């Protein structure tokens, strides 16, 4: 029943006021969530762009340093390619004392002008001094074993030179030089043949690392450009954030207006629903009275049905458990027969055969006895493998039910010398594996009963597909029996066989008909419905199917 309304007519109910408040808070919450998400995205984008700008600035400095280094190497190669060059002697360019052993270090031109040899290191040193004055680019030629004290390495250069000796090709990093930020880049100098004129006495050989050239690029101009870019990025992201804020505010306002219109429509629907609810409650009360009477009438019937279902479920569970135990035990015995007994007999046969081959010509009688024993062993091995296959047929697992039933009928024909007519359809596809096991066991049990009791000369096995069922028929022309008395002889092996067939057929949810008359033979007919859903439980190591319904 609906609770009475404690409000006066025309006043909004408490639930409506609470819903309006929740919707207002929901729109406000969405505004702040969107604003926070947008702010996180803008800040993340700004941080990423600033990181990229910083990386680009450093990479730009490295590129400039590499260009300066390559330019220096071109000048040095040009100088070395000319076998050093002569330059006028000036106040800044004095004869190199390290070339004093050369007879033509200094020469005079016909006009009386004094020239001196300038080798690549001397030229690089002067070029570095000029570059430092004009552009602030600092260059230094250094070595762990310098000829000039001015070329002695700093701590940073020493670490770089040691890294070159370990195989590094380039070292670069930011450092402070004279209180300013520089990007220093250093690459190794490799001993070439012209270099040995001056450095052979230091023990260097061609191809060794002699030292390195360091180029330091001032970061101040690059930082100025970087700061300009950072300012532009910050302004752009700030504008985007403001535009996003305006868009979110506009969207939130529209959402609130839409929410108001929706609330008005819901109020109208709610009033209509209240009227309809009142009518429905009156009708429901009448229906509840009628339903109570129907429920009371069905209680006894449901109780009986539940008891019957419980009994059936218990019986099915007992059957399943017993089949699980049977299949597990069959597989275990099959493995022991095949692996242990069969393997032992095979080894015994091999050893006996080896012993027979080792007998002398005058031991003919003993050889003959060994031959008879080997034939007997062959028969025992065949029997062990036959029993193993009967317990757990490998053909059923490997090739399917149709092939396994064909093998079973061939095996019956050989053992009982009877004529067997076989008509087995291809039923492997769409039939669960455990249904196949149960069908195989039913046919196996039927053929076993025929072989032991029927004394039949003709046997037929047929498996046919019907419209909504799979039909299995095993028939013989043996002596037959009285079905009424056979069903009561549970202690006899034949009576137990018939009961086993019925129990297995029960798991397939299909009827089994056993017809027999004395002197006219026996026919076992199993009909398995195939249109119903299949649920699986395990028998042994594989699922056992149960059909719904």
C-alpha positions in Angstrom: 0.0 0.0 0.0 1.2 3.6 -0.7 2.2 5.6 2.4 -0.1 8.6 3.2 1.2 11.9 2.1 2.0 14.1 5.1 2.1 17.3 3.0 -0.8 19.5 2.2 -2.4 19.4 -1.2 -0.3 21.5 -3.7 2.9 21.4 -1.7 5.9 19.6 -3.3 6.7 16.2 -1.7 9.9 15.8 0.1 11.3 13.4 -2.5 10.8 16.0 -5.3 12.7 18.7 -3.3 15.5 16.2 -2.6 15.7 15.3 -6.3 15.9 19.0 -7.3 18.7 19.6 -4.8 20.6 16.5 -6.0 20.3 17.6 -9.6 21.5 21.2 -8.8 24.5 19.7 -7.0 25.0 17.3 -9.8 25.3 20.1 -12.4 27.6 22.0 -10.1 29.7 18.9 -9.6 30.0 18.4 -13.3 31.2 22.0 -13.8 34.0 21.6 -11.3 35.0 18.1 -12.6 35.2 19.4 -16.2 37.1 22.5 -15.1 39.5 20.4 -13.1 40.0 18.0 -16.0 40.5 20.8 -18.5 43.0 22.5 -16.1 45.0 19.2 -15.8 45.1 18.8 -19.5 46.2 22.4 -20.1 48.8 22.2 -17.4 50.0 18.9 -18.7 50.3 20.3 -22.2 52.2 23.3 -21.0 54.6 21.2 -19.0 55.2 18.9 -21.9 55.8 21.8 -24.3 58.2 23.4 -21.8 60.1 20.1 -21.6 60.2 19.9 -25.3 61.4 23.5 -25.6 64.2 22.8 -23.1 65.2 19.6 -24.9 65.2 21.6 -28.2 67.4 24.3 -26.8 69.9 21.8 -25.6 69.8 19.9 -28.9 70.3 23.2 -30.8 73.3 23.9 -28.7 74.7 20.4 -29.4 74.1 20.9 -33.1 76.0 24.3 -33.0 78.8 22.6 -31.1 79.0 19.8 -33.6 79.1 22.2 -36.5 81.9 24.2 -34.9 83.8 21.0 -34.3 83.4 19.8 -37.8 84.5 23.2 -39.2 87.6 23.0 -37.0 88.3 19.5 -38.2 88.0 20.7 -41.9 90.6 23.5 -41.2 92.9 21.0 -39.5 92.6 18.5 -42.4 93.3 21.3 -44.9 96.4 22.3 -42.9 97.6 18.7 -42.5 96.9 18.0 -46.2 99.3 20.7 -47.2 102.0 19.4 -44.8 101.5 22.5 -42.6 101.5 26.0 -44.0 103.7 29.1 -43.7 102.3 32.2 -42.2 103.9 35.6 -41.6 105.5 36.1 -38.2 103.6 38.7 -36.1 103.3 39.7 -32.5 100.4 37.2 -32.1 102.0 34.5 -34.3 105.5 33.6 -33.1 107.5 30.6 -34.3 106.5 27.4 -32.5 109.2 26.3 -30.2 107.9 22.7 -30.5 109.0 22.7 -34.2 112.5 24.0 -33.5 114.0 20.8 -34.7 112.7 21.3 -38.2 115.4 22.9 -40.4 112.9 24.9 -42.4 110.6 26.0 -39.6 111.4 29.7 -40.4 112.1 31.1 -43.9 112.4 34.5 -45.6 110.8 35.5 -48.8 112.8 37.2 -51.5 111.3 40.5 -50.3 112.7 39.8 -46.8 109.4 38.9 -45.1 109.8 36.3 -42.3 107.5 33.2 -42.5 107.1 30.4 -39.9 105.4 27.0 -40.1 101.9 26.7 -38.5 100.8 23.2 -37.8 97.1 22.2 -37.2 97.1 22.5 -33.4 98.7 25.9 -33.5 96.1 27.0 -36.1 93.2 25.6 -34.0 94.4 27.4 -30.9 94.5 30.8 -32.6 91.1 30.1 -34.2 89.6 29.3 -30.7 91.0 32.5 -29.2 89.5 34.5 -32.1 86.1 32.8 -31.8 86.0 33.4 -28.0 86.5 37.1 -28.5 84.0 37.5 -31.3 81.1 35.1 -30.6 81.8 33.7 -27.1 82.4 30.2 -28.4 85.0 28.6 -26.3 87.3 25.9 -27.8 90.1 23.9 -26.2 92.6 21.3 -27.5 93.6 19.0 -24.7 95.3 15.7 -23.9 96.1 13.5 -21.0 99.7 13.9 -22.1 99.9 17.5 -23.3 103.1 19.1 -24.8 102.0 22.5 -23.7 100.9 23.2 -20.1 98.1 25.4 -21.5 96.6 22.2 -23.1 96.3 20.4 -19.7 92.7 19.1 -19.3 90.2 20.3 -16.7 88.4 17.8 -14.5 85.5 17.6 -16.9 87.9 17.1 -19.9 89.9 14.5 -18.0 86.7 12.4 -17.4 85.8 12.8 -21.1 89.3 11.7 -22.3 89.1 8.6 -20.1 85.6 7.9 -21.6 87.1 8.1 -25.1 89.8 5.5 -24.2 86.9 3.2 -23.2 85.3 3.6 -26.6 83.0 6.6 -26.3 82.6 8.8 -29.4 81.1 12.0 -27.9 80.6 13.6 -24.5 78.4 16.6 -23.9 76.8 18.3 -20.9 75.9 21.7 -19.3 78.6 23.4 -17.2 79.6 26.8 -15.8 82.5 28.6 -17.4 83.5 31.9 -16.0 80.2 32.2 -14.2 78.1 31.6 -17.4 76.1 28.6 -18.7 77.8 26.7 -21.6 76.9 23.5 -23.5 80.3 21.7 -23.7 80.8 19.0 -26.4 84.0 17.0 -26.8 85.1 14.5 -29.3 88.4 12.5 -29.5 91.4 13.3 -31.7 92.8 10.2 -33.3 96.6 9.9 -34.1 97.2 10.1 -37.9 100.4 9.7 -39.8 101.3 13.4 -40.0 100.8 13.7 -36.3 103.7 11.4 -35.5 106.2 14.1 -36.5 105.6 15.8 -33.2 104.0 13.1 -31.0 105.9 10.0 -31.9 108.3 10.6 -29.0 105.4 10.5 -26.6 104.8 6.9 -27.5 101.7 7.3 -29.6 100.9 5.0 -32.5 98.7 5.7 -35.5 95.0 5.1 -34.7 95.3 5.8 -30.9 93.4 8.5 -29.0 95.8 11.4 -28.6 93.4 13.8 -27.0 90.2 15.7 -27.7 88.7 18.9 -29.0 86.2 20.6 -26.7 83.7 23.2 -28.0 81.6 25.1 -25.6 78.6 27.1 -26.9 77.3 29.9 -24.7 73.7 29.2 -23.7 72.7 32.9 -23.0 71.4 33.6 -26.6 69.6 30.3 -26.7 68.1 30.8 -23.3 66.8 34.2 -24.5 65.0 32.5 -27.4 63.8 29.8 -25.1 62.4 32.2 -22.5 60.5 34.0 -25.4 59.0 30.7 -26.5 58.1 29.8 -22.9 56.3 33.1 -22.6 54.4 32.5 -25.8 53.4 29.0 -24.7 52.2 30.2 -21.3 50.1 33.0 -22.9 48.6 30.6 -25.5 47.7 27.9 -22.9 46.3 30.6 -20.6 44.0 31.8 -23.4 43.0 28.2 -24.2 42.2 27.7 -20.5 40.0 30.8 -20.4 38.2 29.8 -23.6 37.6 26.4 -22.0 36.3 28.0 -18.8 33.9 30.1 -20.9 32.7 27.0 -22.8 32.2 24.9 -19.7 30.2 27.7 -18.0 28.0 28.1 -21.1 27.5 24.4 -21.3 26.6 24.2 -17.6 24.1 27.0 -18.0 22.4 25.2 -20.9 22.4 22.0 -18.9 20.6 23.7 -16.0 18.0 25.1 -18.3 17.5 21.7 -19.9 17.2 20.2 -16.4 14.5 22.6 -15.4 12.4 21.7 -18.5 12.9 18.1 -17.8 11.9 18.5 -14.2 8.6 20.2 -15.2 7.9 17.3 -17.6 8.7 14.8 -14.9 6.3 16.5 -12.5 3.5 16.2 -15.0 4.3 12.5 -15.5 4.5 12.0 -11.8 1.0 13.4 -11.3 -0.4 11.1 -14.0 1.4 8.2 -12.5 -0.1 8.8 -9.0 -3.6 8.7 -10.4 -2.8 5.5 -12.4 -1.1 4.0 -9.3 -4.2 4.4 -7.3 -6.3 2.6 -9.9 -3.6 -0.2 -10.2 -3.5 -0.7 -6.4 -7.2 -1.3 -6.3 -7.1 -3.8 -9.1 -4.0 -5.4 -7.6 -5.7 -6.0 -4.3 -8.4 -8.0 -6.1 -5.8 -9.9 -8.0 -3.8 -10.7 -4.8 -6.9 -12.3 -3.3 -7.4 -14.5 -6.3 -3.7 -15.3 -6.4 -3.7 -16.3 -2.7 -6.4 -18.8 -3.4 -4.5 -20.2 -6.4 -1.3 -20.5 -4.4 -3.1 -22.3 -1.7 -4.5 -24.8 -4.2 -1.0 -25.4 -5.8 0.9 -26.0 -2.5 0.1 -29.7 -2.3 0.7 -30.3 -6.0 4.1 -28.5 -5.8 5.1 -30.4 -2.7 4.5 -33.7 -4.5 6.4 -32.5 -7.6 9.3 -31.4 -5.5 9.5 -34.7 -3.7 9.4 -36.5 -7.1 12.1 -34.2 -8.5 14.3 -34.7 -5.5 14.0 -38.5 -5.7 14.8 -38.4 -9.4 17.8 -36.1 -8.8 19.1 -38.4 -6.1 18.8 -41.4 -8.3 20.5 -39.6 -11.2 23.3 -38.5 -8.9 23.8 -42.0 -7.7 23.9 -43.3 -11.3 26.4 -40.6 -12.2 28.7 -41.3 -9.2 28.6 -45.0 -9.9 29.5 -44.5 -13.6 32.3 -42.1 -12.5 33.8 -44.8 -10.3 33.3 -47.5 -13.0 35.0 -45.4 -15.8 37.9 -44.4 -13.5 38.4 -48.0 -12.4 38.2 -49.3 -16.0 41.0 -46.8 -17.0 43.2 -47.7 -14.1 42.9 -51.5 -14.7 43.3 -50.8 -18.4 46.6 -49.0 -17.8 47.9 -51.6 -15.4 47.0 -54.5 -17.8 48.5 -52.7 -20.8 51.6 -51.1 -19.2 52.5 -53.6 -16.5 51.1 -57.0 -17.4 51.3 -56.5 -21.2 54.7 -54.9 -21.0 56.0 -57.7 -18.7 54.7 -60.4 -21.0 56.4 -58.6 -24.0 59.7 -58.5 -22.1 59.3 -62.2 -21.1 58.6 -63.0 -24.8 61.7 -61.2 -25.9 64.0 -62.9 -23.3 62.5 -66.3 -24.1 63.0 -65.7 -27.8 66.6 -64.7 -27.2 67.1 -67.8 -25.1 65.6 -70.0 -27.9 68.0 -68.5 -30.5 71.0 -69.3 -28.2 70.1 -73.0 -28.0 72.4 -75.5 -29.8 71.3 -77.7 -32.7 71.2 -80.8 -30.5 68.6 -79.1 -28.2 65.7 -79.5 -30.8 63.2 -80.6 -28.2 63.9 -77.7 -26.0 63.7 -75.3 -29.0 60.3 -76.8 -29.9 59.1 -76.3 -26.3 60.3 -72.7 -26.5 58.4 -72.2 -29.7 55.2 -73.5 -28.1 55.7 -71.3 -25.1 56.2 -68.3 -27.4 52.9 -69.0 -29.2 51.2 -69.3 -25.9 52.7 -66.0 -24.8 51.4 -64.4 -28.1 48.0 -65.6 -27.2 48.3 -64.2 -23.6 49.5 -60.9 -24.9 46.6 -60.7 -27.4 44.2 -61.5 -24.6 45.7 -58.9 -22.3 45.4 -56.2 -25.0 41.9 -57.4 -25.9 40.8 -57.1 -22.3 42.5 -53.7 -22.0 40.7 -52.5 -25.1 37.4 -53.8 -23.8 37.9 -51.9 -20.6 38.9 -48.6 -22.1 38.7 -48.6 -26.0 41.3 -46.3 -27.4 39.5 -46.1 -30.7 36.6 -44.3 -29.0 38.9 -41.6 -27.7 41.0 -41.4 -30.9 38.6 -41.9 -33.8 35.1 -41.5 -32.4 32.0 -43.5 -31.8 31.3 -44.8 -35.3 34.8 -46.3 -35.7 34.7 -47.7 -32.2 31.4 -49.5 -32.8 32.6 -50.8 -36.1 35.7 -52.3 -34.3 33.4 -53.7 -31.6 31.3 -55.6 -34.1 34.4 -56.9 -36.0 35.8 -58.1 -32.7 32.5 -59.8 -31.8 32.4 -61.5 -35.3 36.0 -62.9 -34.8 35.4 -64.1 -31.2 31.9 -65.7 -31.6 32.0 -66.9 -35.2 28.6 -65.2 -36.0 27.4 -63.3 -39.0 27.1 -59.6 -38.1 25.3 -57.0 -40.2 26.5 -53.5 -39.5 24.7 -50.3 -40.5 26.3 -47.4 -38.5 25.8 -43.8 -39.6 28.4 -41.1 -38.9 27.3 -39.8 -35.6 30.4 -38.3 -34.1 29.7 -34.6 -35.1 27.3 -32.9 -32.7 27.2 -35.7 -30.2 29.0 -35.1 -26.9 31.9 -37.3 -26.0 30.3 -38.7 -22.9 27.1 -39.6 -24.8 29.3 -41.6 -27.1 30.8 -43.4 -24.1 27.4 -44.3 -22.7 26.2 -45.5 -26.2 29.3 -47.5 -26.7 28.9 -49.2 -23.3 25.2 -50.1 -24.0 26.1 -51.7 -27.4 29.1 -53.5 -25.7 26.8 -54.8 -23.0 24.2 -56.0 -25.5 26.8 -57.8 -27.6 28.3 -59.4 -24.5 24.9 -60.8 -23.5 24.4 -62.1 -27.0 27.8 -63.8 -27.0 27.4 -65.4 -23.6 23.7 -66.3 -23.5 21.9 -66.1 -26.9 23.8 -68.7 -29.0 22.9 -66.5 -32.0 24.1 -67.1 -35.6 23.1 -63.8 -37.0 23.4 -60.4 -35.3 22.7 -56.9 -36.6 23.8 -53.5 -35.2 22.3 -50.4 -36.6 22.8 -46.7 -35.7 20.4 -44.4 -37.6 19.7 -40.7 -37.5 16.0 -39.8 -37.2 14.3 -36.4 -37.3 14.6 -35.6 -33.6 16.4 -38.7 -32.2 19.3 -41.0 -32.7 18.2 -44.7 -32.8 20.5 -47.6 -31.8 19.3 -51.1 -32.5 21.0 -54.4 -31.6 19.2 -57.6 -32.7 20.0 -61.3 -32.8 18.3 -64.6 -33.8 19.3 -66.4 -30.6 17.3 -68.4 -28.2 15.6 -65.4 -26.6 14.3 -65.1 -23.0 11.3 -64.1 -21.0 11.6 -60.4 -20.3 9.4 -60.4 -17.3 11.3 -63.1 -15.5 14.7 -61.7 -16.6 14.0 -58.3 -15.0 13.4 -60.0 -11.6 16.6 -62.2 -11.7 18.8 -59.4 -10.5 21.3 -61.7 -8.9 22.1 -63.4 -12.2 24.6 -61.9 -14.6 22.1 -61.6 -17.5 19.6 -59.8 -15.3 22.3 -57.4 -14.1 23.3 -56.7 -17.8 19.7 -55.6 -18.7 19.5 -53.4 -15.6 22.9 -51.8 -16.5 21.6 -51.0 -20.0 18.5 -49.4 -18.6 20.5 -47.3 -16.1 22.9 -46.0 -18.8 19.9 -45.2 -21.1 18.4 -43.2 -18.3 21.4 -40.9 -18.3 20.7 -40.1 -22.0 17.1 -39.2 -21.2 16.0 -41.6 -23.9 13.7 -44.6 -23.7 15.2 -48.1 -24.1 13.0 -51.0 -25.3 14.1 -54.6 -24.7 12.0 -57.1 -26.7 12.6 -60.8 -26.6 10.7 -64.1 -27.0 12.0 -67.6 -26.4 13.2 -69.1 -29.6 12.8 -65.8 -31.6 15.8 -63.8 -30.5 16.2 -60.4 -28.8 16.1 -56.8 -29.9 17.4 -53.8 -27.9 16.3 -50.4 -29.1 17.6 -47.2 -27.7 16.2 -43.8 -28.8 18.2 -40.7 -27.8 16.6 -37.2 -28.2 18.9 -34.8 -30.0 16.9 -31.6 -30.0 17.3 -30.8 -26.3 20.1 -28.8 -24.7 23.0 -30.7 -23.2 24.7 -30.0 -19.8 27.9 -31.8 -18.8 29.2 -33.6 -15.7 32.2 -35.7 -15.4 32.4 -39.5 -15.6 36.0 -40.5 -14.8 38.1 -37.8 -16.5 35.5 -36.5 -19.0 32.2 -34.6 -18.6 28.9 -36.7 -18.5 26.0 -35.0 -20.4 22.7 -34.3 -18.8 19.8 -33.2 -20.9 17.5 -30.5 -19.6 13.8 -31.3 -19.4 
